[in-house]
Amino acid sequence: MTLLPEHVPVAIVGGGQAGLSMSWHLAQRGIEHAVVERSRAFHAWHEERWDAFTLVTPNFQCRLPGHPYPGDEPEGFMGKLEILAYLDDFLQDLAPPLYEGVAVTRLGAAPRGFELETTSGTIAADQVVVAVGGYHTPWAPPAAQAGVPATIAQLHSNAYRNPESLPEGAVLVVGTGQSGAQIAEDLHLAGRQVHLCVGGAPRCARTYRGRDVVSWLEDMGHYDLAIEDHPEGTAARKEANHYVTGRDGGRDLDLRVFAAQGMQLHGLLRAVDGGVATFGDDLRRRLDDADATYDRINAGIDRWIAAQGIETTTGPSVYEPVWQPPAGPPAPLNLAAAGIGAVVWCTGFRPDWSWVDVPFLDETGYPDHQRGVVAATPGLYVLGLPWLNTWGSGRFAAVARDAEHLATQMAPVAAR
């Protein structure tokens, strides 16, 4: 059994990029702490990414504290093995007080600070940073799962590895967030027949006016925009990320192109009953909405270019659809008759905060914080959530900045 300290000034729950960025900043300030991780450091990167996974933001946005991207392709996109090497190098340099294989089963209040009940004993802490992200439990619609015949394999996106690992036959991919769109492409490129249920995620261009769109948006200040200044306010936290890929040096993900090449696109999955899937009559609208976002981003870049007086390449700014859905109501899909051997559910995750037994959540079940500081429970902090403060908060781009902010908030208390 792992021997845990009886008490630490700061306990960090989670050994991913958020928790270890927090550890780095506390170490810089000489603040004693412990990082408790239920599995292994960077577990999700090691165990929950498919083989062809790449970053969707350029390498230059890899900004873990004291560990910027070290390679010679700042505008490129690291693949899975390169990402793991980057993270492992960071871990080796940091040498944190990390306790792996220790799950926190309850975080409760104590007479002085907090008590963390774990699978290896109890830790007392003056302050706690909850750094477990917001994607905890894979989710798929239970009724639809139950309607899939037992002869067809089902797996969530976090368990997908490569086309060869799936049974033979066509594949139904449900959802077109970043994971769904990229997994559908992975299967399509391998020659598999793909049926793709299109969701509500937007898309963006990979490059525009001669530069990566992320580079333009960074120059425009989008990655520094605080959530309270966002036009949609905290509602932005619930928006799906734009689908795009860094594969093969980066390119657009255009579902219409896939359809023209033989991929079968469907609207939102409504139900699977007796092995027959039915879909919403919304495919055209969903494709149009994604393209409209693509156009809006390009138009915003053009306005900024004009205001700055920058000379760039010329070319069309508005996307011209290369494929349109057929007219008429959507036909049902008999999974067995279509030769479908597997369903990949790219339908997201649900948070699980049941182990946090102190005031922590707002009325919607979301952590109630101000830039990571939980007002209802002094000494409790949260880190690594999407839009914790800015767009990059849940990513390599800005998690270190958020961790530094929290370190400055707790340093005076921890130093007592």
C-alpha positions in Angstrom: 0.0 0.0 0.0 1.2 3.5 -0.8 2.3 5.4 2.3 0.6 8.8 2.3 1.6 11.8 4.4 -0.8 12.4 7.3 -0.9 16.1 6.6 0.1 18.5 3.8 -0.5 22.2 3.5 -1.9 21.6 -0.1 -3.4 18.5 -1.6 -3.9 18.3 -5.3 -6.4 15.8 -6.6 -5.4 14.7 -10.1 -2.1 14.0 -11.8 -2.8 15.4 -15.3 -1.6 18.6 -16.9 -3.7 20.7 -14.5 -2.6 19.0 -11.3 1.1 18.9 -12.3 1.1 22.5 -13.5 -0.3 23.4 -10.0 2.5 21.3 -8.5 5.1 23.2 -10.5 3.9 26.6 -9.3 3.7 25.5 -5.7 7.2 24.1 -5.9 8.4 27.4 -7.2 7.0 29.1 -4.1 8.3 26.5 -1.7 4.8 25.4 -0.7 4.7 21.8 0.5 2.1 19.7 -1.2 1.1 16.3 -2.5 -0.5 15.2 -5.8 -2.9 12.3 -5.5 -3.7 10.4 -8.8 -6.1 7.5 -9.0 -4.3 5.9 -11.9 -1.0 7.2 -13.4 0.2 10.6 -14.3 -1.4 11.8 -17.6 -3.6 8.7 -17.5 -6.0 10.0 -20.2 -3.2 10.7 -22.6 -1.7 7.3 -22.2 -4.9 5.2 -22.1 -7.8 7.1 -23.7 -6.5 8.4 -27.0 -6.6 6.5 -30.4 -3.5 5.6 -32.2 -3.7 8.4 -34.9 -4.6 11.1 -32.4 -3.0 14.5 -33.0 -3.3 17.8 -31.3 -5.8 20.1 -33.0 -4.0 23.3 -31.9 -0.4 24.0 -33.1 2.5 22.9 -31.0 3.5 26.4 -30.0 0.5 26.4 -27.7 2.0 23.7 -25.6 3.0 25.8 -22.6 3.2 23.7 -19.6 5.1 25.7 -16.9 8.8 25.7 -17.4 8.3 23.4 -20.3 7.4 25.0 -23.6 7.2 23.0 -26.8 10.9 21.9 -27.4 10.7 20.8 -31.1 11.4 22.4 -34.4 7.8 22.4 -35.7 5.9 25.1 -33.7 3.2 25.3 -36.4 2.9 21.5 -36.6 0.7 19.1 -34.6 2.2 16.5 -32.3 0.9 13.0 -32.6 0.1 10.7 -29.7 3.6 9.4 -29.1 5.2 12.8 -29.4 2.6 14.2 -26.9 3.4 11.4 -24.5 7.2 12.1 -24.8 6.5 15.8 -24.2 4.5 15.0 -21.0 6.9 12.4 -19.7 9.8 14.9 -20.1 7.8 17.4 -18.1 7.1 14.9 -15.4 10.8 13.9 -15.2 11.9 17.5 -14.9 9.3 18.3 -12.3 9.8 15.2 -10.1 6.6 16.0 -8.1 5.5 14.6 -4.8 3.1 12.3 -6.7 1.1 9.4 -5.3 -0.2 7.2 -8.1 -2.8 4.5 -7.8 -4.5 6.4 -5.0 -8.2 7.3 -5.6 -9.9 10.0 -3.4 -13.2 8.5 -2.4 -14.4 11.5 -0.3 -13.3 15.1 0.2 -14.8 16.5 3.4 -14.4 19.3 5.8 -12.2 18.9 8.9 -11.8 21.1 12.0 -8.8 22.7 10.3 -9.1 22.5 6.5 -10.0 19.3 4.8 -9.9 15.6 5.0 -9.3 13.4 2.0 -10.4 9.8 2.3 -8.5 7.6 -0.2 -8.0 4.0 -1.1 -4.7 4.2 0.7 -5.7 6.0 3.9 -6.7 9.5 5.0 -4.8 12.8 4.3 -5.5 16.1 6.1 -4.9 19.2 4.1 -5.2 22.9 4.8 -6.1 23.6 1.2 -7.2 21.4 -1.7 -7.0 21.8 -5.5 -9.5 19.7 -7.4 -7.7 19.2 -10.8 -9.6 16.3 -12.3 -11.0 18.1 -15.4 -14.7 17.9 -16.3 -14.9 14.8 -18.4 -15.3 11.9 -16.0 -17.8 9.2 -17.0 -18.3 8.2 -20.7 -21.9 8.7 -21.7 -24.2 7.3 -24.4 -28.0 7.3 -24.6 -29.0 4.1 -22.6 -32.1 3.4 -24.6 -30.3 3.6 -27.9 -27.5 1.4 -26.6 -30.1 -1.2 -25.5 -31.6 -1.2 -29.0 -28.3 -2.2 -30.7 -28.2 -6.0 -31.4 -25.9 -8.0 -29.2 -24.0 -9.1 -32.3 -22.8 -5.6 -32.9 -19.9 -4.3 -30.8 -20.3 -1.0 -28.9 -17.6 1.2 -27.5 -17.1 4.8 -26.4 -14.7 7.1 -28.1 -12.2 6.8 -25.2 -11.9 3.1 -25.9 -11.4 3.4 -29.7 -7.8 2.8 -30.9 -7.8 2.1 -34.6 -9.9 0.6 -37.4 -8.2 -2.8 -37.2 -9.4 -3.2 -33.6 -13.0 -3.1 -34.6 -15.0 -6.1 -36.0 -15.3 -6.3 -39.8 -18.1 -4.4 -41.5 -19.4 -0.9 -41.6 -19.2 1.4 -38.5 -21.8 3.7 -37.1 -20.2 6.7 -35.5 -22.5 8.8 -33.3 -21.5 12.4 -32.8 -19.4 14.9 -34.6 -17.5 16.8 -31.9 -13.7 16.7 -32.3 -13.5 13.0 -31.4 -16.4 11.9 -33.6 -15.3 13.8 -36.6 -11.7 12.6 -36.3 -12.6 9.0 -35.6 -14.9 9.0 -38.6 -12.1 10.3 -40.7 -9.7 7.6 -39.3 -12.1 4.9 -40.3 -12.9 6.5 -43.7 -9.2 6.7 -44.6 -8.8 3.0 -43.7 -11.5 2.2 -46.3 -14.2 1.3 -43.8 -17.8 2.2 -44.7 -18.9 4.8 -42.2 -22.3 6.0 -41.2 -22.0 9.2 -39.3 -24.7 10.8 -37.1 -24.0 14.6 -37.3 -24.4 16.6 -34.1 -24.4 20.3 -33.4 -20.6 21.0 -33.2 -19.3 23.9 -35.3 -16.2 23.7 -37.6 -13.5 26.0 -38.6 -10.8 26.3 -41.3 -7.4 24.8 -40.6 -5.6 27.6 -42.5 -6.9 30.9 -43.8 -5.1 33.7 -45.5 -1.8 31.8 -45.4 -1.8 31.0 -41.7 -3.3 28.5 -39.2 -6.6 29.9 -37.9 -5.4 29.3 -34.3 -2.5 31.7 -35.0 -4.9 34.3 -36.2 -7.2 33.9 -33.2 -4.3 34.0 -30.8 -3.1 37.3 -32.3 -6.7 38.6 -32.1 -6.7 37.9 -28.4 -9.3 35.1 -28.4 -7.3 32.9 -26.1 -7.0 35.7 -23.5 -10.7 36.5 -23.5 -12.0 35.9 -20.0 -15.3 34.0 -19.6 -17.0 37.0 -18.0 -16.2 39.1 -21.1 -17.4 36.5 -23.6 -20.6 37.5 -25.5 -22.3 34.4 -24.3 -21.0 34.6 -20.7 -20.8 31.3 -18.9 -23.0 29.6 -21.5 -19.8 29.3 -23.6 -18.7 26.6 -21.2 -21.3 24.3 -22.7 -20.5 24.9 -26.3 -18.9 22.1 -28.4 -15.4 22.7 -29.7 -14.9 23.2 -33.4 -14.0 20.1 -35.3 -10.7 20.2 -37.3 -7.6 18.1 -37.4 -3.9 18.3 -37.1 -3.4 15.0 -39.0 -0.8 14.9 -41.8 0.2 18.4 -41.0 -3.3 19.7 -40.4 -6.4 20.2 -42.6 -10.0 21.0 -42.6 -12.5 18.3 -41.6 -15.3 18.7 -44.2 -18.1 16.2 -43.7 -19.6 17.1 -47.1 -16.3 16.0 -48.8 -16.6 12.7 -46.8 -20.1 12.3 -48.0 -19.1 12.9 -51.6 -16.5 10.2 -51.2 -19.1 7.6 -49.9 -19.5 8.2 -46.2 -23.2 8.1 -45.2 -24.3 11.1 -43.2 -27.3 11.1 -41.0 -29.0 13.7 -38.8 -29.1 13.5 -35.0 -29.7 10.0 -33.8 -33.2 9.8 -32.4 -33.5 6.2 -31.3 -32.3 2.7 -31.9 -35.1 0.2 -31.5 -34.9 -3.4 -32.4 -31.7 -2.8 -34.3 -33.2 0.0 -36.5 -31.8 3.5 -36.1 -33.9 6.6 -36.8 -32.7 10.1 -37.3 -33.8 13.7 -37.1 -34.7 15.6 -40.3 -32.0 18.1 -39.5 -28.9 17.0 -41.4 -29.0 19.9 -43.8 -29.4 22.4 -41.0 -26.6 21.0 -39.0 -24.2 21.1 -41.9 -25.3 24.6 -42.8 -24.8 25.8 -39.2 -21.3 24.3 -39.0 -20.4 26.0 -42.3 -21.9 29.3 -41.0 -19.5 29.2 -38.1 -16.6 28.5 -40.5 -17.6 31.6 -42.5 -18.0 33.8 -39.4 -14.6 32.9 -38.1 -13.1 33.8 -41.5 -15.0 37.0 -41.7 -13.8 38.0 -38.2 -10.2 37.3 -39.2 -10.7 39.5 -42.3 -12.0 42.4 -40.2 -9.0 42.1 -38.0 -6.6 41.9 -40.9 -8.1 45.0 -42.4 -7.9 46.9 -39.1 -4.3 46.0 -38.7 -3.4 46.8 -42.3 -1.8 43.4 -42.8 -1.1 42.1 -46.3 -2.1 38.5 -46.8 -3.0 36.0 -49.5 -6.3 36.5 -51.3 -9.0 33.9 -51.9 -12.6 33.1 -51.1 -13.8 33.7 -47.5 -17.1 32.0 -47.9 -17.4 28.2 -48.0 -19.1 26.7 -51.1 -20.8 23.4 -50.2 -19.5 20.5 -52.3 -22.4 18.1 -51.4 -26.0 18.5 -50.2 -28.2 15.9 -48.4 -30.8 14.3 -50.5 -34.4 15.7 -50.3 -37.1 14.0 -48.4 -37.4 12.6 -44.9 -34.5 10.6 -43.4 -34.7 6.9 -44.0 -34.3 4.5 -41.0 -31.2 2.4 -40.9 -31.4 -1.3 -40.2 -28.0 -1.9 -38.6 -27.6 -5.5 -39.5 -28.8 -5.1 -43.0 -26.3 -2.3 -43.5 -23.5 -4.6 -42.4 -22.6 -2.6 -39.4 -20.2 -4.4 -37.1 -19.6 -1.7 -34.5 -21.0 1.4 -33.0 -18.6 4.1 -31.7 -20.4 6.5 -29.3 -18.7 9.9 -29.5 -21.4 11.4 -27.3 -19.3 13.0 -24.6 -18.9 12.5 -20.8 -20.7 13.4 -17.7 -19.1 14.9 -14.6 -19.0 13.0 -11.3 -18.5 15.2 -8.3 -20.3 12.8 -5.9 -17.1 12.4 -3.9 -16.8 16.1 -3.1 -18.6 16.4 0.2 -18.3 20.2 0.8 -20.2 23.1 -0.7 -18.8 23.2 -4.3 -21.5 23.2 -7.0 -24.0 25.7 -8.3 -27.6 25.1 -9.0 -26.8 23.4 -12.3 -24.3 21.0 -10.8 -21.3 22.9 -12.2 -18.4 23.9 -9.9 -19.2 27.3 -8.5 -16.0 29.3 -8.7 -14.5 32.5 -9.7 -11.4 31.8 -11.8 -10.9 28.6 -9.9 -11.5 30.0 -6.4 -14.5 28.3 -4.7 -16.1 31.1 -2.6 -18.5 28.9 -0.7 -15.6 26.8 0.8 -12.5 28.8 1.5 -9.3 26.9 0.8 -10.9 24.9 -2.0 -9.9 25.5 -5.6 -10.7 23.9 -9.0 -8.4 23.8 -12.0 -8.3 22.3 -15.5 -11.9 22.9 -16.5 -12.8 24.1 -20.0 -13.3 27.9 -19.8 -12.2 28.0 -16.2 -11.1 31.5 -17.1 -10.3 31.6 -20.8 -10.7 29.4 -23.9 -7.3 27.7 -23.3 -8.0 26.9 -19.6 -8.6 23.2 -20.1 -5.7 22.8 -22.6 -1.9 23.1 -22.7 -2.3 26.7 -23.9 -3.4 28.3 -20.6 -3.6 25.7 -17.8 -0.3 26.9 -16.4 -1.5 30.5 -16.3 -4.6 29.4 -14.3 -2.4 27.4 -12.0 -0.1 30.3 -11.4 -3.2 32.5 -10.5 -4.3 29.9 -7.9 -0.8 29.7 -6.5 -0.8 33.4 -5.9 -4.2 33.1 -4.2 -3.1 30.4 -1.8 0.5 31.3 -1.2 -0.1 33.8 1.7 -2.4 31.3 3.5 -0.1 28.3 2.9 2.9 30.3 4.2 1.4 30.8 7.7 
